[in-house]
Amino acid sequence: METASQPSRLYYGWIVVIACNFVAMITWGVAIFNQGVFAAHYIAVYHWPLWYMSLGPVIFHIWAGVAGIAVGQLVDRYGPRYVLLSGAFLLSAALAVFGGVSEPWHYFAAFFILSTGFACIHTITIGKIVARWFVRHRTRAMASSTIGAGIGGALLVPVNAAMIEEYGALNAAAVLAGITLATIIPTALFVIRDGPETMGLEPDGAEPAEPGAIRDDGASSDTRHWTMSAAMGTIAFWGLSICFALGMVAQSAYLFHQVPFLQSELGLVGASWVVTVTTIAGIAGRAAFIGIGDRLSPNQWMMAVFATQAVAFGVLAVSANAVALVVGSALFGLTMGVAVTLQPLVTAYVFGRTTFGRIYGPIYFGIRMGAAAGPGLVGFGVTLAGGYPMVWTGLAMILVLAGLLVPLAVRRPT
């Protein structure tokens, strides 16, 4: 009887995936989606120019990329749990600074601390966790592990905006910091484990292989050891870095500028609700990816994401009313989560899981450099052009270019 019931037990890897969702919900909700809310608030309070405030996310993404290289090495060496804990404390410290901004350097310091915490938790660490627990079911698991990111944006952005208007930025930031610590610390300590081997399990919950047996589930090629120099000598490494970076130019730009862009038409709270629509669409996109992610190849998914986001920016460029703004934002959100999920997923597909951290760290640096360029370029572009439409058109063209480069990027080196 005991033997018969054994296969029905829930594989612990799926519990880890659920735990990653709680971590992602807080991390993305605090560190990504609320950047624009704090920026819009301080623009209104101190009348600092938009292009100047756009330098905050530039600092955020550049330093996150630099820190990401070290984080990748730390995750491979010490495991993800301690890195997650460090990230939780850094996110909370950043929120404390955000709540008390009275000088520009306070604002920029908050982004610096925030970026370090974000790098400790983002797709390097969560991606490493999921890549170690899954091989055959990695697409579904990776998509499932960050669906909470959209939930975090949907919940925390309108809550933060309302608290700022009612109680001030300091009290709002304190609440977010408390939520961050109360969620991530117990999850990292008591739920997340570094990999199936630490619990006597196999990836995907498979039965342990007999000594000397040849596996046919893809795990053998998935455990190839790559050195950083060997990976950087492949076309795939540079192709992935460039495609992901171009995609993040557009994505990070809209995530930061969405609230300032919509605020003139809808007000701060109204703009925050459109962010909620965007994140709900992101949840729907991730949910669809969970169900049908295995039906398309990685390069087909990447091209589909870039094409859809290009169309979204086209809609935003010609939007003439609130309905069009919501439609364009929702279309962008539909693929936003899938785009982030594809970054570690495709990297693991190409280079495997064993040395994922050390390979993805430099790729992540390129991703963050693209993300750093986006908000600043749009801030300067809006200042020069006198508005957003022409800038959104330029971002659509960048996404088309990224899609054209995908066939060169997504190929397993021999």
N, C-alpha and C positions, 0 to 999 in steps of 0.2 A: 504493500500500500504506500509506503513512504517513497519508494522508487517511482511509482506511477504518478504521484503528486508533484514530484520535483520539477518537471518541465513547466508546470503551470505557475510557478512562482514568478513574481515580477522581477525582471532583471534590474539590478540596482542602478545600472547606467541610466535608466529612465527616471529614477528618483533624483539622480544628479542633474539631469536635464531640467527637471522641475525647479530644483534649487537654483540653477543658473538663471532661470527666468526671473526669480525674485531679485537676484543680483543685478541682472540687466535692466529690470524695471526701474530700480532706484538709480542706477548709474546713468542710463540714458536720460531719464526724466530730469535728473539734477544737472548733469554735466553738459548735455547737448541741447535739449529742448528749451531749457529755461535761460540759456545765454541771452537770447533776444529779449526776454521779458525784463531781465535786470538792465540790459543796455537801454531799452526803450524808457524804462523808469528814470535812469540817470540822465538820459538825453533831455527828458521833460523837466527834471529838477534843476540841472546845472546848465542846460542849453549847450552842451558840448557837441561839436559837429559830428555828423554821421561817419564821415571818412575816418575821423580820429577814433571814434568808438569801435570802428571795424578792425582796428589794430589789435583789439583784445583777442578775438579768435585767431588772428594770425599768430600771436604769441602762443596761444593754446595749442594749435596744431603743430607748429614747428617744434616746440619743446616736447609735446607728446610723441612726435616722431623720433626725436633724439633719445628720450627716455625709453621708448619702445624697444630700441636695440638692446639696452641693458636688461629690460624686463624679459625679453625673449630668452636671454642667457640665464637669468635668475629662475625663470619658470622651469627650464630644462634641468637646472642643477638642484633646486630646492623644492620643486613642486609648486602648484598654483595656490595652495591654501594660504600660505604666509604672505604671498604677493597680494592676494585679495584683501587680507586684513590691513595691510599697509595702505592699499587704495582707499579703503573705507575711512580711515583716519584722515587721509589727505583731502578727500572730498569734503569732509566735515570742516576741516580747517579752512578750506577755500570758501565755503559758504559763510563762515564767520567773518571773513574779510569782505565778501560781497555785501553782507548786511550793513557794514559800517563805512561804505565808501564816501569820502568827502573830498578827496584829491584824486587826480587822474592816476597817480602811481598806485593808489590802493586798488583801483579797478584792474590795472594791468597785473599787479601782484596776485590778485585773486585768480586771474586766468592762468598764471604760471603754476600756482599750487594745484588748481583744478586739473590742469593738463597732466601733471604727474600722477595724480590719483586716477584719472581716467585711463592712462596708459597701463597702470597696474591691473586694471579690471577688464578693459575692452577686449576686442577679438583675439588678442594674443593669448590671454589667460583663459578666457572662456573657450576659445577655439582649441587650445591645447587640451583642456579638460575633455571636451567632447571627442576630439580626434583620438584620444587614448582609449575612450570607452567604446567607440564604434568604428567599424570598417564598412561592412555591407550596408548598414542602416545609417551611415553618416549623413547623407543628404537630409533625411527626415529628422535626425537628431539635431543636426546643426541648425536647421530652420526652426525647430521647436525650442531650442535653447535660448533664443533671443526674442521670441514673440512678446515677451514681457516688456521689451524696450518700448514698443508702441503703447502698451498699457500705461507705462510710466509717464510718457508724454501726455497721453489723453487725460490722466488724472492730475498730475502734478503741475502742469502749466496753468490751467484755469484756477486751480487752488492757490498757486503762488501769486498769480496776478491779482486775484481777489484779496488775498492777505496783504499784499503790498499796498493796495489802495485803501484798505480798511485799517491795518495795524502798522504799516511801515515796513521797509525792507529788512530792518534788523530782526524784527520778530518773525517775519516770513522765513528768513534764512535760518533762524534758530530751529524752527519747526522742521524744515527740510534736513538740517544736520542731524537732528534727533532721529528722524525716520531712517536716515542713511545708516547710522550706527546700529540701531535696533534691528535692522533687517540683515545687513551684510555680515556682521560679526558672528551671530549664532549660526547663520547658514554656512559660513566658511569653516567654523570650528566643529560643528556637529553633524553636518549632512554631506558636504562635498568631500570626496576622496580622490587621490591623485590619479588613480587608474584601476582597472579591474584586477591587475596582478596583485595589488595590495590587499585584496580581499579573496584571493585564490580563485578568481574568475577569469574568463577569456573575453576578448572584445565581442560585442553583440550578444553575450550570454551563451556563446557556443561551448560545446563540450571540449575539455582540454584534449589537445592532440596527443596521440601516442608518440613516444620518443622516436625520432627519425621519420615520422609520417610527413607526407607532402600535403600541404593545405591547398585547397582550390577555391577559397573564399576571398582572395585578393589580399590577405593579410601578409603573405610572404613578401610581395613586392612593396607593400605598404610600410615595411620595417627597414627599408634600405637606409643606411647611414649616409647622410650628405654632410660634407664640410661646407662652410660658407663660401670658400673660394671656388669649389667645384660647382655649386649651385649658381654662383654669379657668372660662371663661364657658359651658361646655357642661354639660349634665346628665350626660353620660357620664363626665366627669372626676370629679365628686363621687360619682356612683353607684358607680363602680369603687373609689374611695377608701374609701367606707363599707363596701361588701361585703367587700373584701379585709381591712379593719381588723377587722370583726366576726369573720371567719374566723380571723384570727391571734390574737384574744383567746383562743379555745379551743385553737388548735393550740400556741401557745407555752406556754400554761399546762400542757398535758399533757406536752409535751417536757421541761419543767423539773421538774414534780412527779412524773413517772412513777417514777423511782427512789425518792424518799422515800415515795411512795404504796405501792409494792410491797415496799419493804425490810422493813417490819414482818412481812409474810407470808412473804417468800422470802429475806431476807438481801441484802446488797449484791451479791454475785456472782450470786445467783439473779435478782435484779431486773435486773442488767445483761444477763443472757441473754434476758429478756423484751424488753428494748430491742432486742436482736439480732433477735428474732422480728418486732418492729414494723418494723424497718428492712428486713428481708427481704420483708415484706409490701409495704413501700413500693417496693422494687425491682420486685416483681411488678406492682404497680399502674402504675408508670411503663412497664414493658415492654408491658402491655396497652394503655396509652394510645398508645404508639408505633405499635402495630398497627391500632388502631381509632379513633385520635384524630380523623381526618378524617370519620368517619361521623356525628358529632353536631356541632351548632353550639356555639359557645363558651358561650352562655347555658345550653344543655342540660347541658353538662359541669359548669358551675359549680353548677347546682341539684343535679345528681347527687352531687357531692362534698359539698356542705353537708348533704344528706339522709343520706348514708352516715355521715358523722362524727357527726351527731345521734344516729343509732341506736347508734353505738359508745359514746358517752357514756351512753346509756341502759343499755346492757349493763354498763358499768363501775359505774354507780350501784347496780345491784341484784346485783352479783357476790357470790357467797357462797363461792367456792373458787378455787383456783389456775387451774383450767381456764377458768373464766369470765373471770378476769383476762387470761389469754393470748388468749382469743377477742376480748374487747373491744379489747385493745391491737393485735391483728393487724388487726381491722376498721378501726381508726383509721389504722394504718400504710398500709393498702391505698390510701387516698386522700390521705395526707399529702404524698407526692411530687407527685401530680397537682395538688394545690392550689397548691403553690409554683410549679410549671411554668406554671399558668394565669395567674399574675400578670403576668409580662412578655409572655406570648403574647397574652393578650386586650388588653393595652395596645397592643402593636404592631398587632394586628388593627384596633383602633379608630382609632389615631392615626398609624400608619405607622412606618417605620424611620429616616427621615432625621434627625428631631429626637427620637428615642426617649429619649435620655438626659435631656434637659431636661424632658420631660413625665413620664417615669417617676420622676424624682427626687422631685418633690412627692408623687406617688402612693405611692412607697416610704416617704416620711415618714409618711403615714397608716397604712400597713401596720405600720410599726415602732411607732407609737403604740398600735395595737391589741395588738401583741405585748407591748409594755411593760405594758399594763394586766393582761394575763392572769395571769402568775405571782403578782403582788402581790395581785390580787383573790382568787385561789384561796387564797393563804397566809392572808390575813385571814379569808376565808370558812371555811376549815377550823378556824381558831382559835375563831371565833364559834360554828360549828355543831358542833364537836367531832368532825368527821370529813369524809371526802370525798364520800359519796353525794349529799347535797343540792347540793353545789357542782357535781358532774358533771351533775346534772339542769338546773341553771341554764345551764350551757354548752350543753347540748343545745337549750335554748330560744333562745339567742342564734344558734345555727347555723340554726335554722328561720327566724328573722327575716331573716338574711342571704340565705337562699334565696328568700324572698318578694320581696326587693328586686332580684334579678338582672335581671328583664325591663326595669327602668328603667335599669340600668347598661350593659348590653352592647348599645350601638347606635352606629353610626358617625355622627358629627356631619356635617351637610350644609354 
